[in-house]
Amino acid sequence: MIFTVIMTYLRPLDEVNLHLDTHKAWLANNVKAGRVILAGPQGDGRGGLVLAACADLNELNAMMNQDSFIHHGVASYEAYSCKPALASLDFAHKWAAEAKFI
């Protein structure tokens, strides 16, 4: 199952940034584990977006609860699931060209 996770900051950005390094490490670990497909900040600076691959909502929630942003209460999240029916072969190169691939 693929999940679009919308994260919303609940605290001022200076408080959020206190947990940024551990949040980035959590993201990198989950990318390497195959659970996070891509992630990045929202364009308006009010949170972030994570595209995740998890077996079900329970696995996603367990993963999200390990994020320092969630654990320390500086962000909340909403998750939307789908079973992909179509996908572009050019996804990584065309729409995530500036992403750091790990």
MOLINUR-V519461 format. One record per pair of residues at least 6 apart in sequence whose ideal C-beta (glycine too) atoms are under 8 Angstrom apart, sorted by the first residue. I is the first residue (numbers start at 0). GAP is how many residues later the second one is. If there is no record, write none. Layout:
[[I	GAP] [I	GAP]]
//
This chain:
[[0	52] [0	53] [0	54] [0	55] [0	56] [0	80] [0	81] [0	82] [1	35] [1	49] [1	50] [1	51] [1	79] [1	80] [1	81] [1	82] [2	47] [2	48] [2	49] [2	50] [2	51] [2	54] [2	57] [2	76] [2	77] [2	78] [2	79] [3	45] [3	46] [3	47] [3	75] [3	76] [3	78] [4	44] [4	45] [4	46] [4	47] [4	55] [4	59] [4	72] [4	73] [4	74] [4	75] [5	36] [5	41] [5	43] [5	71] [5	72] [5	73] [5	74] [6	40] [6	41] [6	42] [6	43] [6	62] [6	68] [6	69] [6	70] [7	38] [7	39] [7	67] [7	68] [7	69] [7	70] [8	7] [8	37] [8	38] [8	65] [8	66] [9	63] [9	64] [9	65] [9	66] [10	62] [10	63] [10	64] [12	32] [14	59] [15	53] [15	58] [15	59] [17	56] [18	49] [18	50] [18	53] [18	55] [21	46] [22	44] [22	45] [22	46] [25	40] [25	41] [25	42] [26	9] [26	12] [26	23] [27	74] [29	6] [29	22] [29	33] [30	6] [30	8] [30	71] [31	70] [33	19] [34	17] [34	18] [34	19] [34	24] [34	28] [35	14] [35	15] [35	16] [35	17] [36	14] [36	15] [36	16] [37	12] [37	13] [37	58] [37	61] [38	9] [38	10] [38	11] [38	12] [39	8] [39	9] [39	59] [40	6] [40	7] [40	8] [41	6] [41	7] [46	28] [47	27] [49	27] [51	8] [51	11] [51	27] [53	6] [53	9] [56	22] [56	24] [59	19] [60	18] [63	6] [63	13] [63	15] [64	6] [66	8] [68	6] [69	6] [69	7] [87	6] [87	7] [91	7] [91	9]]
//
